Amino acid sequence: MAKHEDALRCMALGDEQYVKDVLAMQLTNVDASGLDPKTHALVRLGALIALDASQSSFQWNAATALASGATVDDTAMIEPDANVCSTPSRPSATSLTSSS
């Protein structure tokens, strides 16, 4: 299994230690993460969604993901399915990128 698949699996399973480790990463340690900058930014954004972080954290990380080459469609792919996991406090992909 590829590293990015392992990362997504850990987040999907709610591996708290993994999510904490990802969020603890500094943006300057992309090389140490073993991920490309785009994937690194998307994993960070996914971790923030999993933790239901603040809107400002989402916006800052969405801007970082877009600056790293991610598209709005990429950010929408990590957004929870509204029919499965409906939490009003979670932003939509459009709101994440519209204020960037």
TIRO-2110 file (N, C-alpha, C; in Angstrom, 1 decimal):
// TIRO-2110
0.8, -1.2, 0.0, N, 1, A
0.0, 0.0, 0.0, CA, 1, A
0.9, 1.2, 0.0, C, 1, A
0.6, 2.2, -0.8, N, 2, A
1.3, 3.5, -0.9, CA, 2, A
1.2, 4.3, 0.4, C, 2, A
2.2, 5.2, 0.6, N, 3, A
2.2, 6.0, 1.8, CA, 3, A
0.9, 6.8, 2.0, C, 3, A
0.5, 7.4, 0.9, N, 4, A
-0.7, 8.3, 1.0, CA, 4, A
-1.9, 7.4, 1.3, C, 4, A
-2.0, 6.2, 0.8, N, 5, A
-3.1, 5.3, 1.2, CA, 5, A
-3.1, 5.0, 2.7, C, 5, A
-1.9, 4.7, 3.2, N, 6, A
-1.7, 4.4, 4.6, CA, 6, A
-2.2, 5.6, 5.4, C, 6, A
-1.8, 6.9, 5.0, N, 7, A
-2.2, 8.1, 5.7, CA, 7, A
-3.7, 8.2, 5.7, C, 7, A
-4.3, 8.1, 4.6, N, 8, A
-5.8, 8.2, 4.5, CA, 8, A
-6.5, 7.1, 5.3, C, 8, A
-5.9, 5.9, 5.3, N, 9, A
-6.5, 4.8, 6.1, CA, 9, A
-6.5, 5.1, 7.6, C, 9, A
-5.3, 5.6, 8.0, N, 10, A
-5.2, 6.0, 9.5, CA, 10, A
-6.2, 7.1, 9.9, C, 10, A
-6.4, 8.0, 9.0, N, 11, A
-7.3, 9.1, 9.3, CA, 11, A
-8.8, 8.5, 9.3, C, 11, A
-9.1, 7.7, 8.3, N, 12, A
-10.4, 7.1, 8.2, CA, 12, A
-10.7, 6.3, 9.4, C, 12, A
-9.7, 5.6, 10.0, N, 13, A
-9.9, 4.7, 11.2, CA, 13, A
-10.0, 5.5, 12.5, C, 13, A
-9.7, 6.8, 12.4, N, 14, A
-9.7, 7.7, 13.5, CA, 14, A
-8.5, 7.5, 14.4, C, 14, A
-7.4, 7.1, 13.8, N, 15, A
-6.1, 6.9, 14.6, CA, 15, A
-5.7, 8.2, 15.2, C, 15, A
-6.0, 8.5, 16.5, N, 16, A
-5.7, 9.8, 17.1, CA, 16, A
-4.3, 10.1, 17.1, C, 16, A
-3.4, 9.2, 17.4, N, 17, A
-2.0, 9.5, 17.4, CA, 17, A
-1.5, 9.9, 16.0, C, 17, A
-1.9, 9.2, 15.0, N, 18, A
-1.5, 9.6, 13.7, CA, 18, A
-2.0, 11.0, 13.3, C, 18, A
-3.2, 11.3, 13.6, N, 19, A
-3.7, 12.7, 13.4, CA, 19, A
-2.9, 13.7, 14.2, C, 19, A
-2.7, 13.4, 15.4, N, 20, A
-1.8, 14.4, 16.2, CA, 20, A
-0.5, 14.5, 15.6, C, 20, A
0.1, 13.5, 15.1, N, 21, A
1.5, 13.5, 14.5, CA, 21, A
1.4, 14.4, 13.3, C, 21, A
0.4, 14.2, 12.5, N, 22, A
0.3, 14.9, 11.2, CA, 22, A
0.1, 16.4, 11.5, C, 22, A
-0.7, 16.7, 12.5, N, 23, A
-1.0, 18.1, 12.8, CA, 23, A
0.3, 18.8, 13.5, C, 23, A
1.1, 18.0, 14.1, N, 24, A
2.3, 18.5, 14.7, CA, 24, A
3.4, 18.8, 13.7, C, 24, A
3.3, 18.3, 12.5, N, 25, A
4.3, 18.5, 11.5, CA, 25, A
4.3, 20.0, 11.2, C, 25, A
5.5, 20.5, 11.0, N, 26, A
5.6, 21.9, 10.5, CA, 26, A
5.7, 21.9, 9.0, C, 26, A
5.3, 23.0, 8.4, N, 27, A
5.2, 23.0, 6.9, CA, 27, A
6.6, 22.9, 6.3, C, 27, A
7.7, 23.1, 7.1, N, 28, A
9.0, 23.0, 6.6, CA, 28, A
9.5, 21.6, 6.6, C, 28, A
8.8, 20.6, 7.1, N, 29, A
9.3, 19.3, 7.2, CA, 29, A
8.6, 18.4, 6.2, C, 29, A
8.2, 19.0, 5.0, N, 30, A
7.6, 18.2, 4.0, CA, 30, A
8.5, 17.0, 3.6, C, 30, A
9.8, 17.3, 3.4, N, 31, A
10.7, 16.2, 3.0, CA, 31, A
10.7, 15.1, 4.0, C, 31, A
10.7, 15.4, 5.3, N, 32, A
10.7, 14.3, 6.3, CA, 32, A
9.4, 13.5, 6.3, C, 32, A
8.3, 14.1, 5.8, N, 33, A
7.1, 13.4, 5.9, CA, 33, A
7.0, 12.3, 4.8, C, 33, A
7.9, 12.4, 3.8, N, 34, A
7.9, 11.4, 2.7, CA, 34, A
6.7, 11.7, 1.7, C, 34, A
6.0, 12.8, 1.8, N, 35, A
5.0, 13.1, 0.9, CA, 35, A
5.4, 14.3, 0.1, C, 35, A
4.7, 14.4, -1.1, N, 36, A
5.0, 15.6, -1.9, CA, 36, A
4.2, 16.8, -1.2, C, 36, A
4.5, 18.0, -1.6, N, 37, A
3.9, 19.2, -0.9, CA, 37, A
2.4, 19.2, -1.0, C, 37, A
1.8, 18.8, -2.2, N, 38, A
0.4, 18.8, -2.4, CA, 38, A
-0.3, 17.8, -1.4, C, 38, A
0.2, 16.6, -1.4, N, 39, A
-0.3, 15.5, -0.6, CA, 39, A
-0.2, 15.9, 0.9, C, 39, A
1.0, 16.4, 1.3, N, 40, A
1.2, 16.8, 2.6, CA, 40, A
0.1, 17.8, 3.1, C, 40, A
-0.1, 18.8, 2.2, N, 41, A
-1.1, 19.8, 2.5, CA, 41, A
-2.5, 19.2, 2.6, C, 41, A
-2.9, 18.3, 1.7, N, 42, A
-4.2, 17.7, 1.8, CA, 42, A
-4.4, 16.8, 3.0, C, 42, A
-3.3, 16.1, 3.4, N, 43, A
-3.4, 15.2, 4.6, CA, 43, A
-3.6, 16.1, 5.8, C, 43, A
-2.9, 17.3, 5.9, N, 44, A
-3.1, 18.2, 7.0, CA, 44, A
-4.5, 18.7, 7.0, C, 44, A
-5.1, 19.0, 5.8, N, 45, A
-6.4, 19.5, 5.7, CA, 45, A
-7.4, 18.4, 6.2, C, 45, A
-7.2, 17.2, 5.7, N, 46, A
-8.0, 16.1, 6.1, CA, 46, A
-8.0, 15.8, 7.6, C, 46, A
-6.8, 16.0, 8.2, N, 47, A
-6.7, 15.8, 9.7, CA, 47, A
-7.5, 16.9, 10.4, C, 47, A
-7.5, 18.1, 9.9, N, 48, A
-8.2, 19.2, 10.5, CA, 48, A
-9.7, 18.9, 10.4, C, 48, A
-10.2, 18.4, 9.3, N, 49, A
-11.6, 18.0, 9.1, CA, 49, A
-11.9, 16.9, 10.1, C, 49, A
-11.1, 15.9, 10.3, N, 50, A
-11.3, 14.8, 11.2, CA, 50, A
-11.5, 15.3, 12.6, C, 50, A
-10.7, 16.4, 13.0, N, 51, A
-10.7, 16.9, 14.3, CA, 51, A
-11.8, 18.0, 14.5, C, 51, A
-12.5, 18.4, 13.4, N, 52, A
-13.4, 19.5, 13.5, CA, 52, A
-12.8, 20.8, 14.0, C, 52, A
-11.7, 21.1, 13.4, N, 53, A
-10.9, 22.3, 13.8, CA, 53, A
-11.6, 23.6, 13.4, C, 53, A
-11.0, 24.7, 13.8, N, 54, A
-11.6, 26.0, 13.6, CA, 54, A
-11.6, 26.4, 12.1, C, 54, A
-12.5, 27.3, 11.8, N, 55, A
-12.7, 27.7, 10.4, CA, 55, A
-11.3, 28.4, 9.9, C, 55, A
-10.7, 29.1, 10.8, N, 56, A
-9.4, 29.8, 10.3, CA, 56, A
-8.3, 28.8, 10.0, C, 56, A
-8.3, 27.6, 10.7, N, 57, A
-7.4, 26.6, 10.4, CA, 57, A
-7.7, 26.0, 9.1, C, 57, A
-9.0, 25.7, 8.8, N, 58, A
-9.3, 25.2, 7.5, CA, 58, A
-8.9, 26.1, 6.4, C, 58, A
-9.2, 27.4, 6.6, N, 59, A
-8.9, 28.4, 5.5, CA, 59, A
-7.4, 28.5, 5.2, C, 59, A
-6.6, 28.5, 6.3, N, 60, A
-5.2, 28.7, 6.1, CA, 60, A
-4.6, 27.4, 5.5, C, 60, A
-5.1, 26.2, 5.9, N, 61, A
-4.6, 25.0, 5.3, CA, 61, A
-5.1, 24.8, 3.9, C, 61, A
-6.3, 25.2, 3.6, N, 62, A
-6.8, 25.2, 2.2, CA, 62, A
-6.0, 26.0, 1.3, C, 62, A
-5.7, 27.2, 1.8, N, 63, A
-4.8, 28.1, 1.0, CA, 63, A
-3.5, 27.5, 0.7, C, 63, A
-2.9, 26.9, 1.7, N, 64, A
-1.6, 26.2, 1.6, CA, 64, A
-1.7, 25.0, 0.6, C, 64, A
-2.8, 24.3, 0.6, N, 65, A
-3.0, 23.2, -0.3, CA, 65, A
-3.1, 23.7, -1.7, C, 65, A
-3.9, 24.8, -1.9, N, 66, A
-4.0, 25.3, -3.2, CA, 66, A
-2.7, 25.9, -3.8, C, 66, A
-1.9, 26.5, -2.9, N, 67, A
-0.6, 27.0, -3.3, CA, 67, A
0.3, 25.9, -3.6, C, 67, A
0.1, 24.7, -3.1, N, 68, A
0.9, 23.5, -3.3, CA, 68, A
0.5, 22.8, -4.6, C, 68, A
-0.5, 23.2, -5.3, N, 69, A
-0.9, 22.6, -6.5, CA, 69, A
-2.2, 21.8, -6.4, C, 69, A
-2.9, 21.8, -5.3, N, 70, A
-4.2, 21.1, -5.1, CA, 70, A
-5.2, 22.0, -5.8, C, 70, A
-6.3, 21.3, -6.2, N, 71, A
-7.4, 22.0, -6.9, CA, 71, A
-8.6, 22.0, -5.9, C, 71, A
-9.6, 22.8, -6.2, N, 72, A
-10.8, 22.8, -5.4, CA, 72, A
-11.4, 21.4, -5.4, C, 72, A
-11.3, 20.7, -6.5, N, 73, A
-11.9, 19.3, -6.6, CA, 73, A
-11.1, 18.4, -5.6, C, 73, A
-9.8, 18.6, -5.5, N, 74, A
-9.0, 17.8, -4.6, CA, 74, A
-9.5, 18.1, -3.1, C, 74, A
-9.7, 19.3, -2.8, N, 75, A
-10.2, 19.6, -1.4, CA, 75, A
-11.6, 19.0, -1.2, C, 75, A
-12.4, 19.0, -2.2, N, 76, A
-13.8, 18.5, -2.1, CA, 76, A
-13.7, 17.0, -1.9, C, 76, A
-12.7, 16.3, -2.4, N, 77, A
-12.6, 14.9, -2.3, CA, 77, A
-12.4, 14.4, -0.8, C, 77, A
-11.8, 15.3, 0.0, N, 78, A
-11.6, 14.9, 1.4, CA, 78, A
-12.7, 15.4, 2.3, C, 78, A
-13.6, 16.2, 1.8, N, 79, A
-14.7, 16.7, 2.6, CA, 79, A
-15.7, 15.5, 2.9, C, 79, A
-16.1, 15.4, 4.1, N, 80, A
-17.1, 14.3, 4.5, CA, 80, A
-18.3, 14.4, 3.6, C, 80, A
-18.9, 13.2, 3.3, N, 81, A
-20.1, 13.2, 2.6, CA, 81, A
-21.3, 13.7, 3.5, C, 81, A
-21.9, 14.7, 3.0, N, 82, A
-23.0, 15.4, 3.8, CA, 82, A
-24.1, 14.4, 4.2, C, 82, A
-24.3, 13.4, 3.4, N, 83, A
-25.4, 12.5, 3.8, CA, 83, A
-25.0, 11.5, 4.8, C, 83, A
-23.7, 11.3, 5.0, N, 84, A
-23.2, 10.3, 5.9, CA, 84, A
-22.7, 11.0, 7.2, C, 84, A
-22.1, 12.1, 7.1, N, 85, A
-21.5, 12.7, 8.3, CA, 85, A
-21.9, 14.2, 8.3, C, 85, A
-23.1, 14.5, 8.7, N, 86, A
-23.6, 15.9, 8.6, CA, 86, A
-23.3, 16.6, 9.9, C, 86, A
-22.3, 17.5, 9.9, N, 87, A
-22.0, 18.3, 11.0, CA, 87, A
-22.0, 19.8, 10.6, C, 87, A
-22.9, 20.6, 11.1, N, 88, A
-23.1, 21.9, 10.6, CA, 88, A
-21.8, 22.8, 10.7, C, 88, A
-21.0, 22.5, 11.7, N, 89, A
-19.8, 23.3, 11.9, CA, 89, A
-18.7, 23.1, 10.8, C, 89, A
-18.8, 22.0, 10.1, N, 90, A
-17.8, 21.7, 9.1, CA, 90, A
-18.0, 22.5, 7.8, C, 90, A
-17.0, 23.2, 7.3, N, 91, A
-17.1, 24.0, 6.1, CA, 91, A
-17.2, 23.1, 4.9, C, 91, A
-17.8, 23.7, 3.8, N, 92, A
-17.8, 23.1, 2.5, CA, 92, A
-16.5, 23.4, 1.8, C, 92, A
-16.2, 22.7, 0.8, N, 93, A
-15.0, 22.9, 0.0, CA, 93, A
-15.1, 24.4, -0.6, C, 93, A
-16.3, 24.8, -1.0, N, 94, A
-16.4, 26.1, -1.5, CA, 94, A
-16.1, 27.2, -0.5, C, 94, A
-16.6, 27.0, 0.7, N, 95, A
-16.3, 28.0, 1.7, CA, 95, A
-14.8, 28.0, 2.1, C, 95, A
-14.1, 26.9, 2.0, N, 96, A
-12.7, 26.8, 2.3, CA, 96, A
-11.9, 27.6, 1.4, C, 96, A
-12.3, 27.6, 0.1, N, 97, A
-11.4, 28.2, -0.9, CA, 97, A
-11.9, 29.6, -1.3, C, 97, A
-13.2, 29.9, -1.0, N, 98, A
-13.7, 31.2, -1.4, CA, 98, A
-13.0, 32.4, -0.7, C, 98, A
-12.6, 32.2, 0.5, N, 99, A
-12.0, 33.2, 1.3, CA, 99, A
-10.5, 33.2, 1.2, C, 99, A
-9.9, 32.3, 0.4, N, 100, A
-8.5, 32.3, 0.3, CA, 100, A
-8.0, 33.3, -0.7, C, 100, A
END
